[in-house]
Amino acid sequence: MNWVQMAAAAVTGVFALHGAPGPAVPSDGPRPVAAHSQTRAVPVAPDQRDADVRLSETRPFSLLGVTWDDPRARLTGTAEFRTRSAVSGEWSGWSALDADDGPGDASARRGGTSAVWAGPSDGAEVRIVADPDATAVLPAGLRLDLIDPGQGTPGTPVPPAAGSPAEPADGGAGTLGAVRPAITSRAGWGADESISPAAPQYLPGGKVKAVVVHHTAGSNAYDCADAPAVVRGIYAYHVQQLGWRDIGYNFLVDKCGTLYEGRKGGVDRPVLGAHAYGFNTETSGIAVLGTYTTAAPGEAVTSAVARLAAWKLGQYGVSPTGTTTLTAGADGTNYFGKAWTLGTRISLPTIHGHRDGYNTQCPGDALYAELTRIRTLAAQATAG
């Protein structure tokens, strides 16, 4: 059987479904929302240099990603997708899947691209080509994962007490009194806690020394009312498809500036995330929903990131305009070609982009260009 025939065979395969109802909650509060997934093998050509699959009919989904067997393997090449709208029946244009975010949790069962929000869809096509300048072939076990984040009523951001400053937490000095912004709780975006029962983990040093800014590399075309579903989709993808303990980011921000609690453990505590390979143990991660390679983030985004970073760093007496020294937890190279080995002490801004500590385009050129302004806004929030 040639690889084209293999692709046809895969299309007629059986979908794998995941997701179970979450625990009951009071009828007058936010309810957990169960997500469901469909998976299809992506057949690879005999030379292991390219792969594709077209699904002309699927169950409804809104978010997708490509995963593979080895969680530490990297997809060196390009991965593109397009989807068919469940509303209009039309196919979208081709878009890139970001495959350079790096390893996640130690518990990971699979590697994968970023999860991409496509909106309500009922068909998908993926094509993957290995880098022509690389000797590596495509990872084994390529699979297309389609996520339906479920339907639910989003909650509202939970405001702190009026004028509440940052409070010392887990050894934090708490000397910089930025006011805590309103943050939508996990219950507010419908987190199904039954899928990630593991207890939260905390930074071994008990202190957040820097904030790492990300983008999720998905579509910017979502409605802000859909943002809780986008967060649920990313959560389901990280936990059920990749095998992580929980969603990787500590916090998320939508394009309207609404903040969301990410990884469980308490927004006011130094929760250990899975967002910045090699530097997770000393940082907190803020991810903006969408792609900001060329599209500039709006004022709502930059202001929200700045207020959150000012508060989080302020819990530990860390200046948002300063620099800090982080110890590399793994060998690494960043986007600018700087390399280091395990244990190297590296100086970075206390608010920096993911690309500063890993070889990735994240958080996109346009958002990265706003970091200087975000630091300034954060300093103003701290002073105010």
C-alpha positions as CSV (number, residue, x, y, z in Angstrom):
1,M,0.0,0.0,0.0
2,N,1.5,3.4,-0.9
3,W,1.2,6.4,1.3
4,V,-1.7,7.9,-0.7
5,Q,-3.6,4.7,-0.2
6,M,-2.7,4.9,3.5
7,A,-4.1,8.4,3.7
8,A,-7.4,7.2,2.2
9,A,-7.5,4.3,4.7
10,A,-6.9,6.7,7.6
11,V,-9.9,8.9,6.5
12,T,-12.2,5.9,6.8
13,G,-10.9,5.1,10.3
14,V,-12.8,5.4,13.5
15,F,-12.7,8.5,15.6
16,A,-11.4,8.3,19.2
17,L,-13.5,10.2,21.7
18,H,-12.3,11.6,25.0
19,G,-13.9,13.6,27.8
20,A,-16.2,12.9,30.6
21,P,-18.7,15.1,32.5
22,G,-17.1,17.1,35.3
23,P,-18.2,17.1,38.9
24,A,-21.5,18.6,39.8
25,V,-21.6,22.2,40.9
26,P,-24.4,24.4,42.4
27,S,-27.0,25.3,39.8
28,D,-26.5,29.0,40.4
29,G,-22.8,29.0,39.6
30,P,-20.6,28.3,36.6
31,R,-20.6,24.7,35.5
32,P,-17.7,22.6,34.3
33,V,-17.8,21.9,30.6
34,A,-16.6,18.6,29.2
35,A,-14.5,18.8,26.0
36,H,-14.5,16.0,23.4
37,S,-11.8,15.1,20.9
38,Q,-11.4,13.2,17.7
39,T,-8.1,11.8,16.5
40,R,-7.0,10.6,13.1
41,A,-3.6,9.2,12.0
42,V,-1.7,11.3,9.5
43,P,0.0,8.9,7.1
44,V,3.6,9.6,6.3
45,A,5.3,9.1,2.9
46,P,7.8,6.2,2.7
47,D,10.7,8.6,2.8
48,Q,9.3,10.1,6.0
49,R,9.6,13.6,4.6
50,D,6.0,14.6,4.1
51,A,2.5,13.6,5.3
52,D,-1.0,14.7,4.8
53,V,-4.6,13.8,5.5
54,R,-8.0,15.3,4.4
55,L,-11.1,14.7,6.5
56,S,-14.1,15.6,4.4
57,E,-16.5,15.0,7.2
58,T,-15.9,15.1,11.0
59,R,-17.9,15.6,14.1
60,P,-18.1,19.3,15.1
61,F,-14.8,20.8,16.5
62,S,-13.4,24.3,17.0
63,L,-9.7,23.7,17.9
64,L,-7.0,21.5,16.4
65,G,-3.4,20.4,16.6
66,V,-1.0,17.8,15.3
67,T,0.7,15.5,17.8
68,W,3.3,12.7,17.6
69,D,4.6,9.8,19.7
70,D,7.7,11.1,21.3
71,P,7.0,14.1,23.6
72,R,10.7,15.2,23.3
73,A,10.9,15.0,19.5
74,R,10.5,18.2,17.5
75,L,8.8,18.6,14.2
76,T,11.5,20.2,12.0
77,G,9.6,21.6,9.0
78,T,6.3,23.1,8.2
79,A,2.8,22.1,9.2
80,E,-0.3,23.7,7.6
81,F,-4.0,23.2,8.0
82,R,-7.3,24.4,6.7
83,T,-10.8,23.7,7.9
84,R,-14.4,23.7,6.6
85,S,-16.8,26.1,8.4
86,A,-19.7,24.3,10.0
87,V,-21.7,27.5,9.4
88,S,-20.9,28.4,5.7
89,G,-19.7,25.1,4.4
90,E,-16.7,26.8,2.9
91,W,-13.0,25.8,3.3
92,S,-10.6,28.3,4.8
93,G,-7.3,29.2,3.4
94,W,-4.1,27.4,4.5
95,S,-2.6,28.5,7.8
96,A,0.5,27.5,9.7
97,L,0.7,25.3,12.8
98,D,3.3,26.5,15.2
99,A,5.5,23.5,16.1
100,D,8.4,25.2,18.0
101,D,7.0,25.7,21.6
102,G,9.2,23.0,23.0
103,P,8.6,20.2,25.6
104,G,5.9,20.6,28.2
105,D,5.3,18.7,31.4
106,A,7.5,15.8,32.5
107,S,4.3,13.8,32.4
108,A,3.8,14.4,28.7
109,R,2.8,11.4,26.7
110,R,3.0,13.0,23.3
111,G,4.7,15.9,21.5
112,G,2.6,18.4,19.5
113,T,2.1,21.7,17.8
114,S,0.4,24.6,19.4
115,A,-3.4,24.2,19.6
116,V,-5.1,26.5,17.0
117,W,-8.7,27.9,17.3
118,A,-10.5,27.4,14.0
119,G,-14.0,28.2,15.0
120,P,-17.0,25.8,14.5
121,S,-15.8,23.3,11.8
122,D,-16.8,20.0,10.4
123,G,-13.9,19.2,8.0
124,A,-10.1,19.5,8.2
125,E,-7.0,19.0,6.1
126,V,-3.4,18.9,7.2
127,R,-0.1,18.8,5.2
128,I,3.3,18.5,6.8
129,V,6.7,18.7,5.1
130,A,10.1,18.2,6.7
131,D,12.7,20.9,6.5
132,P,14.6,20.4,3.2
133,D,17.8,21.6,4.9
134,A,17.6,19.2,7.9
135,T,18.6,15.6,8.1
136,A,15.8,14.8,10.5
137,V,12.6,13.1,9.2
138,L,9.1,13.7,10.5
139,P,8.3,12.4,14.0
140,A,6.7,9.0,14.2
141,G,3.0,8.6,15.1
142,L,1.7,11.8,13.5
143,R,-1.9,12.4,14.4
144,L,-4.5,15.1,13.9
145,D,-6.3,16.0,17.1
146,L,-9.7,17.9,16.8
147,I,-11.2,19.4,20.0
148,D,-14.8,20.4,20.7
149,P,-14.5,22.5,23.8
150,G,-18.2,22.0,24.7
151,Q,-20.9,24.5,25.4
152,G,-21.2,26.5,28.6
153,T,-22.0,29.9,30.0
154,P,-18.8,31.8,30.8
155,G,-18.3,33.2,34.2
156,T,-17.2,36.7,35.0
157,P,-13.8,38.0,36.2
158,V,-13.4,37.7,39.9
159,P,-12.4,41.2,41.2
160,P,-10.2,41.5,44.2
161,A,-11.2,43.6,47.2
162,A,-11.3,47.3,46.3
163,G,-7.8,48.7,46.1
164,S,-6.3,45.4,47.1
165,P,-2.5,45.5,46.6
166,A,-0.2,42.5,46.0
167,E,0.1,40.4,49.1
168,P,3.2,38.5,50.1
169,A,2.9,34.9,49.0
170,D,5.1,31.9,49.7
171,G,8.2,33.8,50.7
172,G,7.5,36.9,48.5
173,A,8.6,40.2,49.8
174,G,5.5,41.9,48.6
175,T,7.1,45.3,48.6
176,L,5.7,46.6,45.3
177,G,2.0,47.3,45.8
178,A,0.4,46.9,42.4
179,V,-3.4,46.3,42.6
180,R,-4.5,42.9,41.6
181,P,-6.6,43.0,38.4
182,A,-9.9,41.1,38.0
183,I,-9.2,37.5,36.8
184,T,-11.7,35.0,35.5
185,S,-11.4,31.9,37.7
186,R,-11.1,28.3,36.3
187,A,-14.7,27.7,37.3
188,G,-15.6,30.9,35.4
189,W,-14.3,29.5,32.1
190,G,-15.8,26.1,32.7
191,A,-12.7,24.0,33.6
192,D,-13.5,20.3,34.0
193,E,-11.3,19.6,37.0
194,S,-12.0,15.8,36.7
195,I,-9.5,15.6,33.7
196,S,-6.5,16.9,35.7
197,P,-6.8,15.5,39.2
198,A,-3.1,15.9,40.0
199,A,-2.3,18.4,42.8
200,P,-0.7,21.7,41.8
201,Q,3.0,22.2,42.1
202,Y,4.8,25.3,43.2
203,L,8.1,27.0,42.3
204,P,10.9,25.3,44.3
205,G,12.3,28.7,45.4
206,G,8.9,30.0,46.3
207,K,9.4,33.2,44.2
208,V,8.4,34.4,40.7
209,K,11.5,36.1,39.4
210,A,10.2,36.9,35.9
211,V,7.1,36.9,33.7
212,V,7.3,35.2,30.3
213,V,4.9,36.6,27.6
214,H,3.5,34.2,25.0
215,H,0.9,34.1,22.3
216,T,-1.1,30.9,21.7
217,A,-0.5,31.0,17.9
218,G,-4.2,30.6,17.1
219,S,-6.7,32.6,15.2
220,N,-7.4,36.2,16.1
221,A,-10.8,36.0,14.5
222,Y,-12.5,34.6,17.6
223,D,-15.3,36.6,19.3
224,C,-14.4,37.6,22.9
225,A,-17.5,35.8,24.1
226,D,-15.9,32.6,22.7
227,A,-12.6,33.2,24.7
228,P,-13.6,30.8,27.5
229,A,-14.2,28.1,24.9
230,V,-10.8,28.8,23.4
231,V,-9.2,28.4,26.9
232,R,-11.1,25.2,27.5
233,G,-9.9,23.9,24.1
234,I,-6.3,24.6,25.0
235,Y,-6.8,23.0,28.4
236,A,-8.2,19.8,26.9
237,Y,-5.5,19.7,24.3
238,H,-2.7,20.1,26.8
239,V,-4.2,17.5,29.3
240,Q,-6.0,14.9,27.2
241,Q,-4.0,15.0,23.9
242,L,-0.5,15.8,25.2
243,G,-0.7,14.2,28.6
244,W,0.2,17.3,30.7
245,R,-0.8,17.7,34.3
246,D,-2.8,20.8,33.5
247,I,-3.0,23.7,31.1
248,G,0.6,24.9,30.6
249,Y,0.1,28.7,31.0
250,N,-0.3,30.3,34.4
251,F,-2.6,33.0,32.9
252,L,-4.3,33.8,29.6
253,V,-5.5,37.1,28.1
254,D,-8.1,37.5,25.3
255,K,-8.0,40.3,22.7
256,C,-10.5,42.3,24.7
257,G,-8.2,42.3,27.7
258,T,-10.1,39.8,29.9
259,L,-7.7,37.8,32.1
260,Y,-8.1,34.1,32.9
261,E,-6.7,31.9,35.5
262,G,-4.7,29.1,33.9
263,R,-2.9,26.4,35.8
264,K,-4.5,25.5,39.1
265,G,-3.0,26.3,42.5
266,G,-4.1,29.8,43.2
267,V,-3.6,33.0,41.2
268,D,-1.8,34.6,44.2
269,R,0.7,31.8,44.6
270,P,3.9,30.9,42.7
271,V,2.4,28.0,40.7
272,L,4.7,25.9,38.6
273,G,3.6,26.0,35.0
274,A,4.7,24.3,31.8
275,H,5.3,27.3,29.4
276,A,9.0,28.1,29.2
277,Y,11.2,25.0,28.8
278,G,14.2,25.3,31.0
279,F,12.9,28.3,33.0
280,N,9.6,27.1,34.4
281,T,10.8,26.8,38.0
282,E,11.4,30.6,38.4
283,T,8.8,32.2,36.1
284,S,5.1,32.8,35.5
285,G,3.6,32.6,32.0
286,I,1.1,34.9,30.5
287,A,-0.3,33.8,27.1
288,V,-2.3,36.1,24.8
289,L,-5.0,34.2,22.8
290,G,-4.2,34.6,19.1
291,T,-1.2,35.1,16.7
292,Y,0.8,38.4,16.9
293,T,3.5,37.8,14.3
294,T,2.2,40.7,12.1
295,A,-1.0,41.7,13.8
296,A,-0.3,44.2,16.6
297,P,-2.0,43.6,20.0
298,G,-4.6,46.3,20.9
299,E,-4.4,48.6,23.9
300,A,-6.7,46.2,25.8
301,V,-4.1,43.4,25.5
302,T,-1.0,45.5,26.4
303,S,-2.7,47.1,29.3
304,A,-4.0,43.8,30.7
305,V,-0.6,42.0,30.4
306,A,1.0,45.0,32.1
307,R,-1.4,45.1,35.0
308,L,-1.2,41.4,35.6
309,A,2.6,41.4,35.3
310,A,2.9,44.3,37.7
311,W,0.8,42.6,40.3
312,K,2.4,39.2,40.0
313,L,6.0,40.5,40.1
314,G,5.0,43.0,42.9
315,Q,4.1,40.0,45.1
316,Y,7.8,39.3,45.3
317,G,9.2,42.8,45.3
318,V,10.4,42.4,41.6
319,S,10.6,45.5,39.5
320,P,8.8,45.2,36.1
321,T,11.5,47.3,34.4
322,G,14.5,45.5,35.9
323,T,16.5,42.4,35.0
324,T,16.8,39.1,36.8
325,T,19.2,36.2,36.8
326,L,17.6,32.8,36.0
327,T,19.3,29.4,36.1
328,A,18.8,27.2,33.1
329,G,17.1,24.0,33.9
330,A,18.2,22.5,30.6
331,D,20.6,23.0,27.7
332,G,19.1,25.6,25.3
333,T,19.3,28.1,22.5
334,N,17.1,31.1,22.1
335,Y,15.6,32.7,18.9
336,F,18.5,35.0,18.6
337,G,21.1,32.2,18.5
338,K,22.4,32.6,22.1
339,A,23.2,29.1,23.5
340,W,23.7,27.8,27.1
341,T,24.1,24.6,29.0
342,L,22.2,23.2,32.1
343,G,23.0,25.3,35.1
344,T,24.1,28.4,33.3
345,R,23.0,31.7,35.0
346,I,21.3,34.0,32.4
347,S,20.3,37.6,32.8
348,L,16.9,38.5,31.3
349,P,14.4,41.3,31.7
350,T,11.8,40.6,34.4
351,I,9.2,40.8,31.7
352,H,10.4,39.1,28.6
353,G,9.2,37.1,25.6
354,H,9.3,33.3,25.2
355,R,11.8,33.7,22.4
356,D,14.3,35.2,24.8
357,G,14.6,31.8,26.6
358,Y,13.8,29.3,23.8
359,N,14.3,29.0,20.0
360,T,10.7,30.0,19.1
361,Q,9.0,32.9,17.3
362,C,6.6,33.2,20.3
363,P,5.2,35.7,21.2
364,G,5.3,36.9,17.6
365,D,7.2,40.0,16.3
366,A,4.3,42.4,16.8
367,L,3.7,41.5,20.5
368,Y,7.4,41.2,21.2
369,A,7.9,44.8,19.9
370,E,5.4,45.9,22.6
371,L,7.3,44.5,25.6
372,T,9.1,47.7,26.2
373,R,5.8,49.6,26.5
374,I,4.3,46.8,28.6
375,R,7.2,47.2,31.1
376,T,6.6,50.9,31.2
377,L,2.8,50.4,31.8
378,A,3.6,47.8,34.5
379,A,5.9,50.3,36.2
380,Q,3.2,52.9,36.2
381,A,0.7,50.4,37.6
382,T,3.2,49.6,40.4
383,A,3.8,53.3,41.2
384,G,0.0,54.0,41.1
